[in-house]
Amino acid sequence: MPKEPTQIADMDTIAQAELVAKGECGPNEAVEAGIARIEERNPELNAVIHFTFDGSNGRANEKQGEATGAENANAPFKGVPMVYKDLMCTSAGDPHHCGARALKKRGATSQVNSYMDQSFRGAGFEILGRTNTPEFGMSPTTEPLAYGPTLNPWDKTRSPSGSSGGSAVAVAAGMVPVAHGNDAGGSIRMPASACGLVGLKPTRGRISVGPEFGDAGPLSHQGVLTRSVRDSAAVLDIVEGMRAGDPYTAPPPLRPYLEEQKDSLKKLKGLKAGFMTSVAGGQEELHPECKVAVENACKMLEELGCVVEPSFPERLKVPSPAEFGSVMNMNQLNRLAYWGKELGEPFPIEELEPATAFMVERGQNFTSTDAFQAMEGLSAYSREVCGWWDEGFDILVTPTLPTIPWKLGELGPEGDPMTILPNMAKITRFTSPFNATGQPAISLPLYWTDNKVETEANKATKDKETDGVPSLPIGVQLVAKFGRDDLLFQLAFALEEQAGGFGLPEYC
């Protein structure tokens, strides 16, 4: 059982909010604790790249007296510090560089408060800054040329993954208890796995990206990274839901997600789960400890009363369709068109990193017919994958990543795109299919490389690669039917309780 935290900054979101609500901690005290942690730990880790300390509700409240407004007096997360990924979740007047040198050079700022920002601030969160991200979020490692690499707090020679790597490190290192992220191929779940956090990609359309956008691309999902399941549920409760002008939305929940914690163990009896321990796409080997992590999670599910079988969608045995890359390339081209309008000049493609420029060049070769056909191809792929759930399965269990966190520089931004892009695709084998299908998926920190699981599988597959290195987290991914975020939370709450909590090691 993890130790109960004694410092405000080590508590999860709900615990900090409860302290403030009870009057045991002032909102400014919680904010100052977050600022102190950022100032102490960020210089080494490079997670937060823009600082908005003076613009946080707490600091503004000191200066203006009424900045937070009486309407926020009973806000559920009053005084809790938070950071945004520097990609989407715009806040007017703040820097917005998306990991791109061209936007950093030109001092690009947001012009609009996104609906997400409005929801977070309305709930009382204090926004302390924006976090590092690869260029336009197009890499599974956070090493942009614009701001340099973000370091994994558990082994500073390794990547925190990406593209929400800066947000993940800010939470894992105790700077803030919650951070915004987004996910177009695994960008919330992968850094959650690499940093030992809870990372939910909600059902497509559950969180609005307005008012600037109706759709940030059919593969993109918004969310947060947290230290506990209850935090992820509580935050989703305040940001989910359709807003004016949204082109589509996810089915609304029957009750708040946080309520799924009640009697979660009783709801799992007889649920049918399948699992996958071969690499999606079948082109390389799964890291032995990632396999053990899944086997251990399946054992836990059986102990909870679930029926577990070695079954998974047949379509995942072969690589994802080419249409996935086509949609990513066209979406990237569309993002540059957006920024061209914002800057009042054509986006300088020559200032892009090699892999991003390569994707843009590919996108420029597509016609409108190609775009429609690519979307139809992804729809067909989704039907094939989702059909497995219609066969009576409730949940799929996979590794989140096919490997332990890799060394910084292995997927660096200056590499040859013809080598880097295929390697990036391998990293996203388990996560990207569910961006295409739009299904909810969550990564849980159920295993660490020094985990002493007493099984023959563990003894047989323990890999020497991890000998002599710090303990590293390995996330396990759970995937449910479209719209069944509630079921994911029921399972996640039960697994968290069975694991004795998801406490993080002491940062050093």
C-alpha positions as CSV (number, residue, x, y, z in Angstrom):
1,M,0.0,0.0,0.0
2,P,1.5,3.4,-1.0
3,K,2.2,5.8,1.8
4,E,-0.2,8.6,2.3
5,P,1.3,11.8,1.0
6,T,2.1,14.4,3.6
7,Q,2.9,17.4,1.4
8,I,0.1,19.2,-0.5
9,A,2.0,18.9,-3.9
10,D,2.2,15.1,-3.5
11,M,-1.6,14.7,-3.1
12,D,-3.9,13.9,-6.0
13,T,-6.4,16.4,-7.4
14,I,-9.4,15.5,-5.2
15,A,-7.3,15.4,-2.0
16,Q,-6.0,18.9,-2.7
17,A,-9.5,20.2,-3.5
18,E,-10.8,18.7,-0.2
19,L,-8.1,20.4,1.8
20,V,-9.1,23.8,0.3
21,A,-12.8,23.1,0.7
22,K,-12.4,22.2,4.4
23,G,-10.3,25.4,5.0
24,E,-7.3,23.3,6.0
25,C,-5.3,24.9,3.1
26,G,-5.9,28.2,1.3
27,P,-6.2,28.1,-2.5
28,N,-3.1,30.3,-2.7
29,E,-1.2,27.9,-0.6
30,A,-1.9,25.0,-3.0
31,V,-0.9,27.3,-5.9
32,E,2.3,28.3,-4.3
33,A,3.1,24.6,-3.6
34,G,2.7,23.9,-7.3
35,I,4.8,26.9,-8.3
36,A,7.6,25.8,-5.9
37,R,7.6,22.3,-7.3
38,I,7.8,23.6,-10.9
39,E,10.7,26.0,-9.9
40,E,12.5,23.2,-8.1
41,R,12.1,20.3,-10.6
42,N,11.3,21.7,-14.0
43,P,14.8,23.1,-14.8
44,E,16.2,19.5,-14.8
45,L,13.2,17.8,-16.5
46,N,12.0,20.5,-19.0
47,A,8.3,19.6,-18.8
48,V,6.8,23.1,-18.5
49,I,7.9,25.6,-21.2
50,H,5.5,28.6,-20.7
51,F,4.8,29.9,-17.2
52,T,1.6,31.7,-16.3
53,F,2.1,32.0,-12.6
54,D,1.0,35.6,-12.5
55,G,-2.1,34.8,-14.5
56,S,-3.3,31.9,-12.3
57,N,-6.6,32.5,-10.5
58,G,-4.9,32.6,-7.1
59,R,-2.2,35.1,-8.0
60,A,-4.7,37.3,-9.9
61,N,-7.0,37.0,-6.9
62,E,-4.2,38.5,-4.7
63,K,-3.8,41.4,-7.1
64,Q,-7.3,42.2,-8.1
65,G,-9.4,40.9,-5.2
66,E,-12.3,39.7,-7.4
67,A,-10.4,37.9,-10.2
68,T,-11.8,34.5,-9.5
69,G,-15.3,35.8,-9.1
70,A,-18.0,35.0,-6.6
71,E,-19.3,32.4,-9.1
72,N,-16.2,30.3,-8.4
73,A,-16.5,30.4,-4.6
74,N,-17.8,26.9,-4.5
75,A,-15.9,25.5,-7.5
76,P,-15.0,21.8,-7.0
77,F,-11.3,22.3,-7.7
78,K,-10.7,25.7,-6.3
79,G,-7.0,26.3,-5.8
80,V,-5.8,23.1,-7.5
81,P,-2.8,23.8,-9.8
82,M,-2.9,22.5,-13.4
83,V,-0.9,22.8,-16.6
84,Y,-2.0,22.6,-20.3
85,K,-0.2,20.8,-23.1
86,D,1.0,23.4,-25.6
87,L,-1.2,22.0,-28.2
88,M,-5.0,22.8,-28.2
89,C,-6.7,23.8,-25.0
90,T,-6.1,27.4,-25.9
91,S,-6.3,30.3,-23.5
92,A,-6.4,33.8,-25.0
93,G,-3.2,35.8,-24.8
94,D,-1.0,32.9,-23.8
95,P,1.8,31.4,-25.9
96,H,0.7,28.6,-28.2
97,H,3.7,27.2,-30.1
98,C,2.7,23.5,-30.6
99,G,6.3,22.5,-30.4
100,A,7.1,24.3,-33.6
101,R,10.2,26.5,-34.1
102,A,8.3,28.7,-36.6
103,L,5.6,29.5,-34.0
104,K,8.1,30.1,-31.2
105,K,10.1,32.4,-33.5
106,R,7.0,34.4,-34.3
107,G,5.7,34.5,-30.8
108,A,2.4,32.9,-31.6
109,T,-0.3,33.3,-29.0
110,S,-3.9,32.0,-28.6
111,Q,-6.7,34.3,-29.5
112,V,-9.6,32.3,-28.0
113,N,-10.4,30.6,-24.7
114,S,-11.3,27.1,-25.7
115,Y,-14.3,25.4,-24.1
116,M,-11.9,23.1,-22.3
117,D,-10.1,26.1,-20.8
118,Q,-13.4,27.6,-19.8
119,S,-14.5,24.4,-18.1
120,F,-11.2,24.0,-16.2
121,R,-11.1,27.5,-15.0
122,G,-14.8,27.5,-14.2
123,A,-14.1,24.5,-11.9
124,G,-11.5,26.5,-10.1
125,F,-8.3,25.1,-11.5
126,E,-5.3,27.4,-11.3
127,I,-3.4,27.2,-14.6
128,L,0.4,27.5,-14.0
129,G,1.7,27.0,-17.5
130,R,1.9,25.1,-20.8
131,T,3.9,21.9,-21.3
132,N,6.5,20.7,-23.9
133,T,5.3,18.7,-26.9
134,P,6.8,17.4,-30.1
135,E,6.2,19.5,-33.2
136,F,2.4,19.5,-33.7
137,G,2.2,16.4,-31.6
138,M,3.3,14.2,-34.4
139,S,5.8,12.1,-32.5
140,P,5.6,9.5,-29.7
141,T,8.6,11.1,-28.0
142,T,8.9,14.6,-26.6
143,E,12.1,16.0,-28.1
144,P,11.2,19.0,-30.2
145,L,14.0,21.2,-31.7
146,A,12.0,24.2,-30.5
147,Y,12.3,23.5,-26.8
148,G,14.6,20.4,-26.4
149,P,13.8,17.1,-24.8
150,T,11.7,16.4,-21.8
151,L,13.3,13.8,-19.4
152,N,11.5,10.8,-17.9
153,P,11.6,11.4,-14.1
154,W,12.3,7.7,-13.4
155,D,15.3,7.5,-15.7
156,K,16.5,10.8,-17.0
157,T,18.3,9.1,-20.0
158,R,14.9,7.9,-21.3
159,S,11.9,9.4,-23.0
160,P,8.7,10.1,-21.3
161,S,7.0,9.2,-24.6
162,G,4.7,11.7,-26.2
163,S,3.2,13.7,-27.5
164,S,1.8,14.7,-24.1
165,G,5.2,13.9,-22.6
166,G,5.6,17.3,-20.9
167,S,2.2,17.0,-19.2
168,A,3.0,13.5,-18.0
169,V,6.3,14.5,-16.5
170,A,4.7,17.5,-14.7
171,V,2.3,15.2,-13.0
172,A,4.7,12.3,-12.4
173,A,7.3,14.6,-10.8
174,G,4.8,16.1,-8.5
175,M,4.6,19.6,-10.0
176,V,0.8,19.4,-10.5
177,P,-1.7,16.6,-9.8
178,V,-3.4,16.9,-13.2
179,A,-2.5,18.1,-16.7
180,H,-4.3,18.5,-20.0
181,G,-3.2,16.2,-22.9
182,N,-4.5,15.0,-26.2
183,D,-4.3,11.8,-28.2
184,A,-4.3,11.1,-31.9
185,G,-2.4,7.9,-31.9
186,G,-1.7,7.2,-28.2
187,S,-0.4,10.6,-27.0
188,I,-2.2,10.4,-23.6
189,R,-1.9,6.7,-23.0
190,M,1.8,6.2,-24.1
191,P,3.3,8.9,-21.8
192,A,1.0,7.7,-19.0
193,S,2.6,4.3,-19.5
194,A,6.1,5.6,-19.6
195,C,5.7,7.8,-16.5
196,G,3.5,5.6,-14.3
197,L,0.2,7.5,-14.6
198,V,-3.5,7.1,-15.3
199,G,-4.2,8.2,-18.9
200,L,-7.7,8.0,-20.4
201,K,-8.5,8.6,-24.1
202,P,-12.3,9.1,-23.9
203,T,-14.7,8.1,-26.6
204,R,-14.4,10.3,-29.7
205,G,-16.5,13.4,-29.4
206,R,-16.9,13.3,-25.6
207,I,-14.9,16.5,-25.1
208,S,-15.5,19.4,-27.3
209,V,-12.7,21.2,-29.1
210,G,-14.7,24.3,-29.8
211,P,-15.3,27.1,-30.3
212,E,-12.4,27.3,-32.8
213,F,-12.9,23.8,-34.1
214,G,-15.7,21.4,-34.7
215,D,-13.3,18.5,-35.2
216,A,-9.5,18.6,-34.5
217,G,-9.1,15.6,-36.9
218,P,-11.1,12.3,-36.7
219,L,-8.3,10.6,-34.8
220,S,-7.8,13.3,-32.1
221,H,-9.2,13.0,-28.6
222,Q,-8.8,15.4,-25.6
223,G,-8.2,14.4,-22.0
224,V,-6.0,14.6,-19.0
225,L,-3.2,12.7,-17.2
226,T,-3.5,12.1,-13.5
227,R,-2.2,10.1,-10.5
228,S,-5.4,8.4,-9.6
229,V,-8.5,6.9,-11.3
230,R,-10.8,9.1,-9.3
231,D,-9.0,12.2,-10.6
232,S,-9.5,11.1,-14.2
233,A,-13.2,10.4,-13.5
234,A,-13.9,13.7,-11.7
235,V,-12.1,15.8,-14.3
236,L,-14.0,14.1,-17.2
237,D,-17.2,14.9,-15.4
238,I,-16.5,18.7,-15.7
239,V,-15.4,18.8,-19.3
240,E,-17.5,16.2,-21.1
241,G,-20.5,17.0,-23.1
242,M,-21.6,18.5,-26.4
243,R,-21.2,22.2,-27.0
244,A,-22.8,24.5,-29.5
245,G,-21.8,23.8,-33.1
246,D,-20.1,20.4,-32.4
247,P,-20.5,18.1,-35.4
248,Y,-21.1,15.0,-33.3
249,T,-20.9,13.9,-29.7
250,A,-20.4,10.7,-27.6
251,P,-23.4,9.1,-25.9
252,P,-23.9,10.9,-22.6
253,P,-23.1,9.0,-19.4
254,L,-26.0,7.7,-17.3
255,R,-24.4,9.2,-14.1
256,P,-21.2,11.0,-13.2
257,Y,-18.1,9.0,-13.8
258,L,-16.9,9.5,-10.3
259,E,-19.9,7.5,-9.1
260,E,-18.6,4.4,-10.9
261,Q,-16.3,4.0,-7.9
262,K,-19.2,2.9,-5.8
263,D,-19.6,-0.9,-5.7
264,S,-17.3,-1.2,-8.7
265,L,-16.2,-4.7,-7.6
266,K,-19.8,-6.0,-7.7
267,K,-20.3,-4.8,-11.3
268,L,-17.5,-6.9,-12.7
269,K,-18.7,-10.4,-12.0
270,G,-19.1,-12.3,-15.3
271,L,-17.6,-9.6,-17.6
272,K,-15.8,-11.1,-20.5
273,A,-12.3,-9.9,-21.3
274,G,-9.9,-10.8,-24.0
275,F,-6.2,-10.1,-24.0
276,M,-3.3,-9.6,-26.5
277,T,0.3,-10.4,-25.8
278,S,1.6,-10.5,-29.4
279,V,2.5,-7.3,-31.0
280,A,-0.3,-5.7,-33.0
281,G,0.7,-5.9,-36.7
282,G,2.8,-8.9,-35.9
283,Q,6.1,-7.4,-37.2
284,E,8.3,-7.5,-34.1
285,E,8.6,-9.0,-30.6
286,L,6.9,-7.7,-27.5
287,H,9.2,-6.8,-24.7
288,P,9.1,-9.6,-22.2
289,E,8.1,-7.4,-19.2
290,C,5.2,-5.9,-21.2
291,K,3.9,-9.4,-21.7
292,V,4.2,-10.1,-18.0
293,A,2.4,-6.9,-17.2
294,V,-0.6,-8.0,-19.3
295,E,-0.6,-11.5,-17.8
296,N,-0.5,-10.0,-14.3
297,A,-3.4,-7.7,-15.1
298,C,-5.5,-10.6,-16.5
299,K,-4.9,-12.5,-13.3
300,M,-6.1,-9.6,-11.3
301,L,-9.3,-9.4,-13.5
302,E,-9.9,-13.1,-12.9
303,E,-9.7,-12.5,-9.2
304,L,-12.3,-9.8,-9.6
305,G,-14.7,-12.3,-11.2
306,C,-14.1,-11.5,-14.9
307,V,-13.9,-14.3,-17.5
308,V,-10.6,-13.9,-19.3
309,E,-9.8,-15.5,-22.6
310,P,-6.8,-15.3,-25.0
311,S,-8.8,-13.6,-27.7
312,F,-8.6,-10.2,-29.6
313,P,-9.7,-8.7,-32.9
314,E,-8.3,-10.7,-35.8
315,R,-7.7,-7.4,-37.7
316,L,-5.0,-6.4,-35.2
317,K,-2.8,-9.3,-36.3
318,V,-1.8,-7.3,-39.4
319,P,-0.5,-3.7,-39.7
320,S,-2.9,-0.7,-39.6
321,P,-4.2,0.4,-43.0
322,A,-2.3,2.9,-45.1
323,E,-5.3,5.2,-44.7
324,F,-4.3,5.9,-41.1
325,G,-1.1,7.6,-42.3
326,S,-3.0,9.4,-45.1
327,V,-5.4,10.9,-42.7
328,M,-2.6,12.0,-40.4
329,N,-0.7,13.6,-43.3
330,M,-3.8,15.5,-44.5
331,N,-4.7,16.6,-41.0
332,Q,-1.1,18.0,-40.6
333,L,-1.5,19.9,-43.8
334,N,-4.8,21.3,-42.6
335,R,-3.1,22.5,-39.3
336,L,-0.5,24.4,-41.3
337,A,-3.3,26.1,-43.3
338,Y,-4.9,27.1,-40.0
339,W,-1.6,28.6,-38.7
340,G,-1.0,30.4,-42.0
341,K,-4.3,32.3,-41.4
342,E,-3.4,33.0,-37.8
343,L,0.0,34.3,-38.8
344,G,-1.2,36.2,-41.8
345,E,1.4,34.6,-44.0
346,P,2.0,31.1,-45.5
347,F,3.4,28.8,-42.9
348,P,7.2,28.4,-43.5
349,I,7.4,24.7,-44.3
350,E,11.2,25.0,-44.6
351,E,11.3,25.6,-40.8
352,L,9.6,22.3,-40.0
353,E,11.5,19.3,-38.6
354,P,12.3,16.7,-41.2
355,A,9.7,14.1,-40.3
356,T,6.9,16.8,-40.1
357,A,7.9,18.3,-43.4
358,F,7.9,14.8,-45.0
359,M,4.3,14.3,-43.8
360,V,3.2,17.6,-45.1
361,E,4.7,16.9,-48.5
362,R,2.9,13.7,-48.6
363,G,-0.4,15.4,-47.6
364,Q,0.0,17.9,-50.5
365,N,-0.2,15.1,-53.0
366,F,-3.7,14.0,-51.9
367,T,-6.9,14.9,-53.8
368,S,-10.3,15.5,-52.3
369,T,-11.2,12.0,-53.6
370,D,-8.2,10.6,-51.8
371,A,-9.4,12.2,-48.6
372,F,-12.9,10.7,-48.8
373,Q,-11.5,7.3,-49.7
374,A,-9.1,7.5,-46.7
375,M,-11.9,8.2,-44.3
376,E,-14.0,5.3,-45.8
377,G,-10.9,3.0,-45.4
378,L,-10.7,3.9,-41.7
379,S,-14.4,3.3,-41.3
380,A,-14.1,-0.1,-42.8
381,Y,-11.1,-0.9,-40.6
382,S,-13.1,0.3,-37.5
383,R,-16.0,-2.1,-38.4
384,E,-13.5,-5.0,-38.6
385,V,-11.9,-4.2,-35.2
386,C,-15.1,-3.3,-33.3
387,G,-16.9,-6.5,-34.5
388,W,-14.9,-8.4,-31.8
389,W,-16.8,-6.6,-29.0
390,D,-20.1,-7.6,-30.7
391,E,-19.1,-11.3,-30.2
392,G,-19.8,-11.0,-26.5
393,F,-16.5,-9.4,-25.2
394,D,-16.7,-6.4,-22.9
395,I,-13.0,-5.5,-22.6
396,L,-9.7,-5.9,-24.4
397,V,-6.4,-5.9,-22.4
398,T,-3.1,-5.1,-24.1
399,P,0.2,-3.5,-23.3
400,T,0.0,0.3,-23.8
401,L,3.5,0.3,-25.3
402,P,5.3,-2.7,-26.9
403,T,8.5,-1.8,-25.0
404,I,9.9,-0.1,-21.9
405,P,10.7,3.6,-22.3
406,W,13.4,4.1,-24.9
407,K,16.5,6.2,-24.7
408,L,16.3,9.8,-25.6
409,G,17.6,10.4,-29.1
410,E,16.5,7.1,-30.6
411,L,13.5,8.8,-32.2
412,G,15.0,12.3,-32.3
413,P,13.6,15.0,-34.5
414,E,16.6,15.3,-36.8
415,G,16.6,11.7,-38.0
416,D,15.9,10.4,-41.5
417,P,12.1,10.4,-41.9
418,M,12.3,7.1,-43.8
419,T,13.7,5.5,-40.7
420,I,12.1,7.5,-37.9
421,L,8.5,7.3,-39.1
422,P,8.3,3.5,-39.4
423,N,9.9,3.3,-35.9
424,M,7.4,5.7,-34.6
425,A,4.6,3.6,-36.0
426,K,5.9,0.5,-34.1
427,I,5.7,2.4,-30.9
428,T,1.9,3.1,-31.5
429,R,1.0,-0.4,-32.4
430,F,-1.4,-1.0,-29.5
431,T,-2.8,2.5,-29.1
432,S,-3.5,3.9,-32.6
433,P,-6.1,1.4,-33.7
434,F,-8.5,2.9,-31.1
435,N,-8.0,6.4,-32.4
436,A,-9.4,5.1,-35.6
437,T,-12.3,3.3,-34.0
438,G,-13.0,6.2,-31.5
439,Q,-13.4,3.7,-28.6
440,P,-12.5,4.7,-25.1
441,A,-9.1,3.3,-23.8
442,I,-7.2,3.8,-20.6
443,S,-3.6,3.1,-19.6
444,L,-3.2,2.0,-15.9
445,P,0.2,1.9,-14.1
446,L,-0.2,-1.8,-13.0
447,Y,3.4,-2.9,-13.4
448,W,6.9,-1.7,-12.8
449,T,10.1,-3.4,-14.1
450,D,11.1,-4.4,-10.5
451,N,7.7,-5.8,-9.8
452,K,8.1,-9.1,-7.9
453,V,5.2,-11.0,-9.4
454,E,5.5,-14.6,-8.3
455,T,4.7,-16.4,-11.5
456,E,6.5,-18.8,-13.7
457,A,6.0,-16.4,-16.6
458,N,7.8,-13.6,-14.8
459,K,10.7,-15.9,-13.9
460,A,10.9,-17.1,-17.5
461,T,10.6,-13.7,-19.3
462,K,12.4,-11.3,-16.9
463,D,14.6,-9.4,-19.3
464,K,18.3,-8.5,-18.7
465,E,17.7,-5.2,-20.4
466,T,16.3,-3.8,-17.2
467,D,19.1,-5.1,-14.9
468,G,21.0,-2.2,-13.3
469,V,18.5,0.5,-14.4
470,P,16.0,2.3,-12.3
471,S,12.5,0.8,-11.9
472,L,10.5,1.8,-14.9
473,P,6.7,1.8,-15.3
474,I,4.8,-0.3,-17.8
475,G,1.2,0.6,-18.5
476,V,-1.6,-1.8,-19.3
477,Q,-4.3,-0.7,-21.7
478,L,-8.0,-1.5,-21.3
479,V,-10.3,-0.9,-24.3
480,A,-14.1,-0.9,-24.1
481,K,-17.0,-0.5,-26.6
482,F,-17.7,2.9,-28.1
483,G,-19.3,5.1,-25.5
484,R,-18.6,2.8,-22.6
485,D,-16.2,5.0,-20.7
486,D,-18.2,4.1,-17.6
487,L,-17.2,0.5,-17.9
488,L,-13.5,1.5,-18.1
489,F,-13.9,3.4,-14.9
490,Q,-15.6,0.5,-13.1
491,L,-12.7,-1.7,-14.1
492,A,-10.0,0.9,-13.4
493,F,-11.4,1.7,-9.9
494,A,-11.5,-2.0,-9.1
495,L,-7.9,-2.7,-10.3
496,E,-6.6,0.4,-8.5
497,E,-8.2,-0.9,-5.3
498,Q,-6.8,-4.4,-5.8
499,A,-3.4,-3.0,-6.5
500,G,-3.4,-1.0,-3.3
501,G,-3.4,2.3,-5.1
502,F,-1.3,3.8,-7.8
503,G,1.2,5.6,-5.7
504,L,4.4,6.8,-7.4
505,P,8.0,6.3,-6.2
506,E,9.5,9.2,-4.4
507,Y,11.0,11.6,-6.9
508,C,14.7,12.0,-6.8
